[in-house]
Amino acid sequence: MNQKKSNEKPKTGSRSQLPTFSGSRPLVFFAFCSSLCFLLLLCTTQVNAQGLEVSTLFPLTGEHALDGAVQEAVVRKAIVFFNNRTKEFFPNDNFQLSIKSKDTGSTVSGALTATSSIGITTFILSSQYRDVAEAISPIIERADTCHYTTSSSEALKQYRTVTMMVPSERHQGTALAELISRFNWQFTVAVLSSSSPYGSELLSEFVKRSSEIGVEILSSQQFYPGTQELWQVMQTTKNSLARVITNFMDATDMRTVIRFADRLDMLTDKYVWLCSDACATQQIFTDPETDKVDEHLRNKFTGMIGLQYQTGHGENYEEFLDEWEKEDPFMFPGAGKRSTTRYAPYVFDSVLLYINALSYCQKNFPGVTISVDFLYEQQGKFTFPGLTGLVKMDVGGRERLAIFDIVNLRRDSLRAGFTDFAKIGTWEQGSSFNEDQLDNDLQALDRRFNFAFKPQFHDGSYDFPDLDVRNSFKYWSCQDREEKTDETGKSVRLEKPDGKNADNIDIDYRCDQFIDCYNMSDEWGCDVSFPALFIVYGIFLFICICLALFCLIFTCVFGFCIRRKRIRASSPTFLILICLAVIMGYGGLFSFFGQPHTVSCNFRIWLLAVAVITTISALFVKSFRVWRLYRSPTEIKALKDWQLILF
């Protein structure tokens, strides 16, 4: 057991207190109940010279009697483990654990009745079964007791007396989003989810984390649990062109999704399927009536990647199995074989966490009455090796840091006779995880993954498939002056026609009555051929400019060199300004020719505006001179050109 010392003083103010060690006589209760894959342990404990008594509540009869009996047997094994090592935990106390079991039957109402009848407790273990865990938590909250649950429901976090031994299921959404980013599939993702609390929680976390790390979701579809008609949902998903299909649902709904995906040809090499723990299970390709594996369906789903909660593993778990295998199954139901239920190791570790927390408080705060809140705070300050690996809680001590197995449905394992998902790596939340300040650095994200094997994909290879499958498109090649087609949809990079060197442009630019290619090839051969129009119009403008230039020369010669009265009377200075403005205006029209450019577009405004203003100004001044000279027939005064220009 690896514990970290602390000199902190306990906080006060809680409604009830936990045991005081070294001479005190505390009262502690334990409770435990299991149904299907769930268990609830309700324990009353009293530390005294004789020992610590544990009262348990299990469904020992009814539909889930076998599960309840196995969980009760695992608790007794945890008691044996503690009794053999009591001095390691409490050097100054000498007592033993004992157990007293009660039967609750296999109903949720029975568990509620039993929980209420026990009264105030100090230690409760409840199961991964969502409904029971959420139902009994308010009762335990009012009792102000320690509640250790193997439920992964996010709703339980609202109760301050709950410690979640199984990491919250919402972390799977984070893990799958980061897995997609890790494999560079972030631009081709679709999500399918049931509208159950499980599916909604994971979907919400997946969308949130995806937006933070740049994963683009092309389609997100939800449906009611148990829906049998998913054609529209699957058709929409396929039409989105997403190739990575992420699923948050149970195995029953996943079988329905598979049926429609097969009809739409989505179980091929062009797709990768990802699943949370509820659908990354052998049940999706197992016949529920015969309990036999459908090998045809399993082959279709080869390559699926999913997440699963870690089961028992490591040296401590192997030692536990060594003893479990030797036990008499009549004394310990489920024993006599080298396996146990999935969540049994978490039950064992829950007992150890509580014992270690009390031991940590005794060693660091001797003689002090420890409150519930303070005990939880200390749980985040130490670690210990359990049956499910290193048990490490978050800073607040109320939730275990998440570690998920990354599993893969492989063809090579099928050849070896193994039909279930195979573990290929792990994703670890890490002690530095902060919900408010997520570390989005790609190298930091990579450190959360630890792969022992490469994933095997649908085609049986270990090479990452090219999931960037796109529709073909047509484009115009300026250089080759012809229409072409990119069959792959990604081998040709389309360019925007905003520069001189644009070559491959979208086909929509063809015959759009704008010059987009530097050689004007995109407008040749259209109904209205702009290059031909530009040629004709350009010749006309050139002739007009030549005429204006001739008028300019004529005015200069006969206005200033060889002075002619009629020319002089027409104000040659202003005639020259008008000729220059006309030349500038006609020249500015050439900026509308050819491929648009920022410089040419600016010239359009300035050249035309200056030409028009100059022409109008010259004509206005010439008219003003006539008006000024003849406004009074008795007084005629000559006006110089420079005076009019200044005017």
C-alpha atoms as one frame of an Amber mdcrd trajectory, in Angstrom:
protein
   0.000   0.000   0.000   1.499   3.302  -1.174   0.340   6.151   1.063   1.374
   9.806   1.080   1.776  11.549   4.454  -0.084  14.773   5.217   0.009  17.291
   8.112  -3.410  18.806   7.350  -5.913  19.252  10.159  -9.412  17.861   9.768
 -12.308  20.095   8.812 -15.297  20.451  11.120 -18.942  21.179  10.670 -20.329
  17.913   9.212 -23.541  16.522  10.594 -22.250  13.080  11.584 -18.854  11.687
  12.381 -16.950   8.526  11.507 -15.141   6.325  14.012 -12.599   7.720  16.461
  -9.663   5.301  16.779  -7.423   4.437  19.697  -9.832   3.851  22.536 -13.150
   5.074  21.085 -16.219   2.917  20.460 -17.478   3.996  16.966 -20.559   2.689
  15.197 -20.179   1.773  11.501 -22.751   0.069   9.242 -22.191  -1.683   5.895
 -24.814  -2.438   3.226 -24.599  -4.328  -0.034 -27.216  -5.457  -2.593 -26.771
  -7.059  -6.057 -29.168  -7.461  -9.029 -28.239  -8.890 -12.427 -24.950  -7.053
 -12.766 -25.606  -4.904  -9.691 -24.873  -5.147  -5.999 -25.722  -3.201  -2.887
 -23.745  -3.636   0.312 -25.144  -2.011   3.412 -22.859  -2.543   6.366 -23.115
  -1.702  10.032 -19.779  -1.788  11.756 -18.863  -1.395  15.382 -15.196  -1.169
  16.328 -14.621  -2.711  19.707 -12.418  -5.225  21.388 -14.342  -8.127  19.951
 -14.245  -6.897  16.357 -16.123  -5.141  13.596 -19.443  -6.605  12.480 -20.599
  -6.185   8.883 -24.296  -6.569   8.093 -24.961  -7.126   4.396 -28.085  -7.104
   2.253 -28.043  -9.250  -0.895 -30.594 -10.720  -3.318 -29.912 -14.263  -2.224
 -33.208 -15.470  -3.683 -35.112 -14.651  -6.818 -33.998 -13.887 -10.363 -30.590
 -12.492  -9.437 -29.778 -14.813  -6.569 -26.636 -16.205  -8.220 -25.137 -12.754
  -8.739 -26.004 -11.704  -5.214 -24.445 -14.852  -3.795 -21.212 -14.299  -5.766
 -20.934 -10.688  -4.609 -21.582 -11.698  -1.008 -18.856 -14.319  -1.324 -16.395
 -11.696  -2.640 -17.148  -9.484   0.372 -16.383 -12.413   2.653 -13.088 -12.902
   0.813 -12.312  -9.223   1.404 -13.045  -9.764   5.110 -10.679 -12.741   5.163
  -8.037 -10.604   3.441  -8.401  -7.869   6.092  -8.474 -10.261   9.046  -5.178
 -11.791   7.926  -3.547  -8.347   7.691  -5.320  -6.279  10.352  -2.054  -5.083
  11.932  -0.901  -3.673   8.591  -3.865  -1.302   8.612  -4.397  -0.611  12.323
  -1.229  -1.271  14.351  -2.782   0.097  17.565  -6.081  -1.818  17.383  -6.733
  -5.528  17.559 -10.066  -6.528  16.061 -11.476  -8.770  13.361 -14.171  -8.323
  10.720 -17.270 -10.516  10.751 -20.276 -10.626   8.423 -24.018 -10.946   8.884
 -25.964 -11.396   5.636 -29.612 -10.646   4.929 -31.694 -11.421   1.851 -33.388
  -8.567  -0.029 -34.771 -10.542  -2.944 -34.268  -9.449  -6.547 -36.307  -6.249
  -6.662 -35.440  -2.562  -6.516 -38.237  -1.955  -4.007 -36.728  -4.619  -1.767
 -33.379  -2.842  -1.848 -35.056   0.473  -0.981 -36.970  -1.063   1.911 -33.867
  -2.755   3.227 -31.813   0.434   2.932 -34.389   2.422   4.870 -34.812  -0.252
   7.529 -31.131  -0.395   8.408 -31.055   3.226   9.533 -27.985   5.424   9.797
 -24.880   3.771   8.369 -21.246   4.646   7.878 -20.289   2.404   4.960 -22.445
   1.496   1.981 -21.489  -0.284  -1.204 -24.027  -0.054  -4.051 -23.938  -1.539
  -7.499 -23.290  -0.600 -11.111 -27.033  -1.012 -11.699 -28.083   2.592 -12.465
 -31.695   2.573 -11.185 -30.867   1.096  -7.785 -27.804   3.292  -7.238 -29.728
   6.472  -8.092 -32.736   5.407  -5.966 -30.874   4.680  -2.733 -28.427   7.625
  -2.960 -30.905  10.243  -1.604 -31.593   8.005   1.400 -27.890   7.644   2.070
 -27.403  11.400   1.581 -29.913  12.164   4.314 -28.215   9.660   6.603 -24.909
  11.503   6.036 -22.983   8.259   5.502 -20.114   7.042   3.371 -21.447   5.558
   0.144 -19.131   3.546  -2.104 -20.769   2.669  -5.400 -19.739   0.637  -8.420
 -22.283   2.502 -10.552 -20.821   4.677 -13.308 -23.896   6.945 -13.509 -22.965
  10.619 -13.759 -26.124  11.514 -11.807 -24.576  10.127  -8.609 -22.013  12.930
  -8.471 -24.662  15.313  -7.141 -24.627  13.454  -3.806 -21.704  14.546  -1.672
 -21.575  11.256   0.287 -21.008   9.105  -2.819 -17.632   7.720  -3.871 -17.616
   6.261  -7.403 -15.308   3.258  -7.558 -16.081   2.718 -11.243 -15.064   5.813
 -13.263 -17.935   7.906 -14.589 -19.210   6.677 -17.945 -18.995  10.193 -19.395
 -15.202   9.845 -19.645 -15.776   7.407 -22.500 -16.957  10.339 -24.611 -13.676
  12.115 -23.903 -11.633   8.992 -24.598 -13.286   8.274 -27.980 -12.939  11.906
 -29.121  -9.239  11.834 -28.264  -8.852   8.421 -29.928 -10.248   9.882 -33.168
  -7.835  12.800 -32.934  -4.979  10.411 -32.160  -5.664   8.474 -35.404  -6.168
  11.680 -37.467  -9.786  10.874 -38.319 -11.138  14.190 -37.042 -12.682  15.367
 -40.329 -14.911  12.386 -41.130 -16.926  11.608 -37.970 -20.599  10.761 -37.406
 -22.303   9.907 -34.112 -25.173   7.496 -33.426 -26.678   7.507 -29.949 -29.748
   6.295 -28.131 -31.678   8.904 -26.167 -31.235   6.952 -22.916 -29.429   8.707
 -20.031 -26.367   6.580 -20.848 -26.310   7.579 -24.519 -27.132  11.230 -23.853
 -24.386  11.649 -21.239 -21.721  10.140 -23.483 -22.898  12.076 -26.544 -22.809
  15.375 -24.661 -19.265  14.746 -23.411 -18.122  13.560 -26.857 -19.450  16.692
 -28.579 -17.905  18.929 -25.935 -14.468  17.323 -26.127 -14.592  17.162 -29.936
 -15.113  20.916 -30.195 -12.123  21.488 -27.916  -9.638  19.389 -29.907 -10.881
  20.078 -33.435 -12.875  16.930 -34.215 -15.507  17.802 -36.833 -18.838  15.983
 -36.451 -20.539  15.708 -39.837 -23.704  14.061 -38.506 -25.220  13.422 -35.066
 -28.324  11.220 -34.854 -30.299  10.099 -31.778 -33.162   7.628 -31.515 -35.363
   6.145 -28.811 -33.994   2.996 -27.150 -35.517  -0.120 -28.656 -36.466   1.563
 -31.961 -36.659  -1.022 -34.752 -36.958   1.366 -37.728 -33.664   3.225 -38.276
 -33.617   3.562 -42.052 -33.828   7.373 -42.041 -31.212   7.667 -39.290 -28.741
   5.418 -41.093 -29.439   6.973 -44.505 -28.717  10.438 -43.093 -25.511   9.160
 -41.558 -24.371   7.661 -44.844 -25.263  10.790 -46.816 -23.073  12.865 -44.509
 -20.047  11.090 -46.092 -18.653  10.366 -42.618 -16.426   7.284 -42.434 -15.858
   6.985 -38.667 -19.151   5.973 -37.022 -19.132   6.462 -33.237 -21.844   4.664
 -31.244 -23.250   5.254 -27.746 -25.944   2.638 -27.049 -26.492  -0.817 -25.590
 -26.006  -4.119 -27.412 -29.706  -4.491 -28.318 -29.839  -1.160 -30.128 -26.457
  -1.869 -31.697 -27.795  -5.047 -33.303 -30.553  -2.961 -34.918 -27.992  -0.431
 -36.174 -25.907  -3.272 -37.621 -28.902  -4.658 -39.514 -29.564  -1.356 -41.303
 -25.859  -0.613 -41.786 -25.483  -3.935 -43.588 -28.390  -3.089 -45.913 -26.766
   0.266 -46.742 -23.378  -1.366 -47.389 -21.725   0.429 -44.471 -19.920  -2.634
 -43.055 -17.026  -2.383 -45.517 -13.388  -1.346 -45.684 -14.484   2.255 -46.225
 -15.846   2.589 -42.675 -14.465   2.313 -39.143 -16.892   1.688 -36.278 -16.235
   2.862 -32.715 -18.267   1.778 -29.676 -18.603   2.606 -26.005 -18.484  -0.195
 -23.447 -22.216  -1.045 -23.677 -21.955  -2.023 -27.351 -18.298  -3.117 -27.517
 -19.352  -6.557 -26.401 -19.747 -10.020 -27.859 -23.530  -9.734 -27.459 -23.831
  -7.636 -30.646 -23.066 -10.675 -32.819 -24.416 -13.382 -30.502 -27.838 -14.903
 -31.081 -29.856 -14.036 -27.936 -31.952 -17.208 -28.262 -29.254 -19.801 -28.891
 -26.392 -17.871 -27.272 -24.214 -18.821 -30.239 -21.845 -16.499 -32.084 -22.971
 -15.522 -35.588 -19.594 -15.847 -37.336 -20.913 -14.251 -40.541 -21.990 -11.135
 -38.666 -18.811 -11.118 -36.606 -16.701 -11.155 -39.777 -18.643  -8.187 -41.089
 -17.778  -6.268 -37.943 -14.093  -7.145 -37.932 -12.093  -4.009 -37.213 -14.490
  -2.421 -34.724 -12.683  -0.502 -31.973 -14.267   0.083 -28.577 -13.783   0.861
 -24.917 -14.325  -1.397 -21.935 -13.995  -0.901 -18.219 -10.914  -2.598 -16.879
 -11.540  -5.894 -15.125  -9.398  -7.516 -12.488  -5.739  -7.734 -13.488  -2.254
  -7.646 -12.075  -0.357  -9.520  -9.409  -2.917  -8.934  -6.628  -5.735 -10.180
  -8.825  -3.792 -13.314  -9.726  -3.206 -13.980  -6.022  -6.926 -13.500  -5.405
  -7.767 -15.987  -8.175  -5.280 -18.482  -6.731  -7.239 -18.465  -3.468 -10.640
 -18.147  -5.173  -9.940 -21.227  -7.255  -9.206 -23.266  -4.143 -12.346 -22.248
  -2.263 -15.339 -24.574  -1.915 -18.164 -23.288  -4.196 -20.702 -24.388  -1.571
 -19.074 -22.034   0.932 -18.213 -19.327  -1.614 -20.710 -19.347  -4.525 -18.947
 -18.787  -7.820 -15.610 -20.005  -6.483 -13.732 -23.129  -7.575 -12.763 -21.614
 -10.959 -10.256 -19.062 -12.112 -12.751 -16.325 -12.934 -15.386 -14.163 -11.336
 -17.925 -11.530 -12.374 -16.769  -8.307 -14.065 -17.508  -5.963 -11.148 -16.552
  -8.275  -8.290 -12.960  -6.900  -8.176 -14.384  -3.368  -7.820 -16.415  -4.521
  -4.812 -13.279  -5.957  -3.263 -11.371  -2.723  -3.913 -14.207  -0.638  -2.444
 -13.778  -2.403   0.877 -10.019  -1.890   0.695 -10.425   1.813  -0.134 -12.592
   2.399   2.918 -10.222   0.457   5.169  -7.200   2.275   3.729  -8.906   5.646
   4.170  -9.629   4.934   7.845  -6.076   3.650   8.302  -4.664   6.778   6.651
  -6.698   9.009   8.958  -5.634   7.030  12.048  -1.945   7.261  11.167  -1.982
  10.963  10.282  -4.678  12.230  12.674  -4.557  10.008  15.791  -7.272  10.548
  18.368  -9.326  12.802  16.089 -12.967  12.186  15.197 -13.086  12.080  11.405
 -16.075  13.490   9.498 -17.457  12.020   6.275 -16.317  14.989   4.187 -12.837
  14.922   5.663 -12.514  11.187   5.034 -13.346  11.727   1.369 -10.739  14.466
   1.113  -8.063  12.091   2.379  -9.019   9.430  -0.179  -7.485  11.566  -2.914
  -4.113  11.739  -1.148  -3.008   8.112  -1.312  -2.939   5.184  -3.690  -2.874
   1.436  -3.172  -2.676  -1.639  -5.406  -6.043  -3.370  -5.732  -7.553  -6.161
  -7.786  -8.335  -3.662 -10.584  -4.853  -2.178 -10.675  -3.607   0.916  -8.910
  -6.537   2.569  -7.138  -6.183   6.322  -7.492  -8.933   8.828  -6.713  -9.330
  12.389  -7.974  -8.397  15.441  -5.915 -11.735  15.479  -4.100 -11.491  11.756
  -3.366 -15.023  11.035  -4.648 -14.333   9.607  -8.099 -11.759   7.149  -9.320
  -9.527   8.389 -12.131 -10.637   6.726 -15.338  -8.668   4.013 -17.106 -10.351
   2.241 -20.034  -9.200  -0.726 -22.056  -9.099  -0.089 -25.802 -10.418  -3.238
 -27.469 -10.495  -4.420 -31.068 -12.582  -7.050 -32.861  -9.829  -8.917 -34.714
  -9.748 -11.562 -37.395  -6.507 -13.069 -36.122  -8.069 -13.735 -32.691 -10.988
 -15.516 -34.393  -8.541 -17.884 -36.085  -7.166 -18.617 -32.630 -10.662 -19.508
 -31.407 -11.244 -16.260 -29.472 -14.481 -14.595 -30.599 -14.677 -11.641 -28.185
 -12.998  -8.252 -28.363  -9.250  -8.291 -27.716  -7.460  -5.683 -25.633  -4.898
  -3.679 -27.651  -4.160  -0.774 -25.308  -5.413   1.604 -22.622  -6.557   5.196
 -22.231  -5.766   6.845 -18.897  -7.331  10.011 -17.619  -4.250  10.945 -15.602
  -3.890  12.740 -12.307  -3.385  16.104 -14.056  -6.865  15.987 -15.582  -8.796
  19.217 -15.039 -12.335  19.581 -16.349 -12.087  23.374 -16.579  -8.653  23.508
 -18.209  -8.337  20.509 -20.531  -4.862  19.975 -21.964  -5.344  20.172 -25.732
  -1.686  19.733 -26.646  -1.438  16.783 -29.051   1.658  15.378 -27.350  -0.134
  15.502 -23.998  -3.091  13.655 -25.537  -0.770  10.995 -26.917   0.547  10.329
 -23.416  -2.926   9.222 -22.352  -2.727   6.278 -24.746  -0.662   3.155 -24.319
  -0.952   0.687 -27.215   0.435  -2.827 -26.903  -0.774  -3.891 -30.369  -1.789
  -2.210 -33.596  -5.521  -2.266 -34.333  -6.671  -4.641 -37.043  -9.145  -3.183
 -39.513 -11.986  -4.581 -41.573  -9.794  -5.765 -44.448  -7.633  -7.760 -42.013
  -4.606  -5.478 -42.336  -2.887  -3.419 -39.682  -2.451  -0.410 -41.970  -4.689
   2.535 -41.239  -7.356   2.717 -43.963  -7.791   5.763 -46.145 -11.059   7.078
 -44.763 -10.898  10.310 -46.707 -13.322   9.038 -49.341 -14.839  11.861 -51.389
 -17.180  12.287 -54.309 -15.734  12.865 -57.772 -15.970  16.379 -59.205 -15.401
  18.233 -62.458 -12.997  21.145 -62.849 -11.536  23.377 -65.554  -7.830  23.274
 -66.379  -6.669  26.720 -67.472  -3.354  25.398 -68.715  -4.812  22.552 -70.795
  -7.883  24.625 -71.784 -10.308  21.754 -71.155 -12.807  20.286 -68.672 -11.528
  17.388 -66.532 -12.818  15.051 -63.781 -11.146  14.051 -60.512 -12.499  10.564
 -59.817 -10.967  10.320 -56.317 -12.259  13.692 -55.214  -8.941  14.579 -53.588
  -6.072  14.148 -56.082  -6.620  17.615 -57.599  -6.411  20.719 -55.467  -8.829
  23.372 -56.640  -7.533  26.920 -56.712  -9.346  30.187 -56.332  -9.104  32.387
 -59.448  -7.717  35.318 -57.490  -4.190  35.216 -58.834  -2.293  35.011 -62.100
  -1.112  31.422 -61.570  -4.527  29.814 -60.910  -4.737  26.615 -62.966  -7.332
  24.072 -61.784 -10.529  25.940 -60.943 -14.048  24.789 -60.095 -16.224  23.990
 -63.087 -18.722  26.626 -61.920 -16.277  29.304 -63.071 -16.665  28.051 -66.636
 -18.793  30.440 -68.761 -19.763  32.596 -65.748 -19.154  35.799 -67.801 -16.049
  36.610 -65.759 -12.468  35.994 -66.822 -10.996  33.564 -64.278  -8.037  32.052
 -66.166  -4.982  34.118 -67.028  -5.375  33.012 -70.685  -9.179  33.585 -70.655
  -9.719  29.953 -71.694 -12.676  29.514 -69.282 -14.786  31.930 -71.371 -13.923
  30.629 -74.863 -16.621  28.659 -76.654 -19.489  29.913 -74.467 -22.829  31.262
 -75.696 -21.467  34.743 -75.040 -17.758  34.599 -75.845 -16.184  37.267 -73.693
 -12.713  36.995 -75.242 -14.221  37.728 -78.680 -16.244  40.577 -77.163 -13.128
  41.944 -75.510 -11.259  41.855 -78.829 -13.991  43.770 -80.685 -14.491  46.222
 -77.864 -10.735  46.641 -77.451 -10.340  47.564 -81.126 -13.127  50.135 -80.767
 -11.494  51.661 -77.678  -8.117  51.761 -79.374  -9.625  53.695 -82.333 -11.285
  56.118 -79.898  -8.006  56.664 -78.056  -6.232  57.283 -81.364  -8.869  59.899
 -82.316  -8.481  61.581 -78.920  -4.714  61.537 -79.345  -5.091  63.111 -82.815
  -7.311  65.837 -81.360  -4.695  66.453 -78.667  -1.910  66.903 -81.216  -4.138
  69.049 -83.461  -5.010  71.343 -80.545  -1.373  71.718 -79.492  -0.213  72.549
 -83.031  -2.960  74.996 -84.019  -3.558  76.367 -80.563  -0.021  77.216 -79.536
   2.421  76.636 -82.434   0.465  77.764 -85.500  -2.141  79.881 -83.870  -5.560
  79.843 -85.440  -8.257  82.248 -84.265 -11.039  79.641 -84.027  -8.842  77.283
 -82.054  -7.670  80.035 -79.756 -11.247  81.141 -79.213 -12.128  77.620 -77.984
  -9.650  77.741 -75.046  -6.960  75.249 -76.229  -5.764  74.733 -72.656  -9.083
  73.237 -71.635  -9.369  71.368 -74.933  -6.070  69.673 -74.077  -7.445  68.750
 -70.602 -10.546  67.254 -72.230  -8.423  65.207 -74.690  -6.209  63.901 -71.865
  -9.299  63.009 -69.791 -10.816  61.147 -72.763  -7.596  59.183 -73.306  -7.481
  58.330 -69.576 -11.135  57.282 -69.547 -10.881  55.046 -72.586  -7.632  53.563
 -71.233  -9.332  52.855 -67.891 -11.855  50.652 -69.651  -9.065  48.200 -70.438
  -8.905  47.430 -66.667 -12.180  45.542 -67.166 -10.450  43.181 -69.589  -8.900
  39.856 -68.637  -8.687  38.190 -65.217  -9.820  40.349 -62.291  -7.055  41.557
 -60.005  -6.863  43.914 -57.052  -4.734  46.404 -58.985  -6.985  46.405 -62.051
 -10.102  46.755 -59.889  -8.616  49.829 -58.181  -7.698  51.336 -61.551 -11.313
  51.013 -62.654 -12.427  53.406 -59.953  -9.631  55.957 -60.100  -9.072  56.224
 -63.857 -12.750  56.520 -64.769 -13.579  58.854 -61.890 -10.681  61.223 -62.622
 -11.438  61.215 -66.363 -15.120  62.026 -65.901 -14.478  64.755 -63.303 -11.749
  66.342 -65.435 -13.932  66.409 -68.567 -16.939  67.883 -66.759 -14.731  70.449
 -64.983 -13.165  71.634 -68.246 -16.548  71.986 -69.941 -17.957  73.814 -66.926
 -15.051  76.289 -66.829 -15.394  77.017 -70.556 -19.083  77.734 -70.069 -18.364
  79.866 -66.991 -15.944  82.032 -69.000 -18.651  82.802 -71.575 -21.149  83.637
 -68.856 -18.667  85.795 -67.009 -17.695  87.779 -70.094 -21.246  88.529 -71.305
 -23.208  88.895 -68.105 -22.895  92.693 -68.465 -22.870  94.069 -72.045 -21.445
  97.423 -70.839 -18.482  95.846 -69.025 -16.314  93.252 -70.739 -13.277  91.943
 -68.787 -10.915  89.255 -70.087 -10.199  86.180 -67.927  -6.859  84.355 -68.065
  -6.678  80.545 -68.244  -4.723  80.330 -64.989  -7.459  82.328 -63.234 -10.081
  79.869 -64.404  -7.944  76.886 -63.396  -7.571  78.324 -59.903 -11.283  78.972
 -59.837
